[in-house]
Structures are given as C-alpha cells and as structure tokens.
Amino acid sequence: MGMTNEYQVTGMSCGHCESAVRGEVGKLEGVEQIEVSAADGRLVIVSTGALDDAAVLAAVDEAGYEATRI
C-alpha cells in the first residue's frame, strides 16, 4: 500500500486546471495515483514512498497554481 499526501491548491477553477496539475505532478518519481478536485481545491497523491514536498509544490507551481500541504 502506498503513502498518501494531501495538499490544498489555490487558483484552480475547471477541468483544464485539474489536468495541468495532474500532468505536472504525474512526472514525479514514485507517484502511483493522483486525485485533483478544482471544486474542493484538493490534491491527493498516492506514492510508492515518501515524496519530497518541495518537488510537489514546485510541480504545482509549474502548472500555474499554489499549494500547501494539509
């Protein structure tokens, strides 16, 4: 079973936003599953091991949004 990390993401408003975040976070090593909700402003990542929070935040930033770990 993987590790779960949850983040609050600000600025998302639609499916395109969700896709952008999913695409960037999906490039990170060890990511198994990604759930993104623009309506809730949530990002949930299931990974094979511990993720570097800075890498996740940088990926979300690259997609054009801002995130904080919950």
Secondary structure by P-SEA (a helix, b strand, c coil): cbbbbbbbbcccccaaaaaaaaaaaaacccccbbbbbccccbbbbbccccccaaaaaaaaaaaccccccc
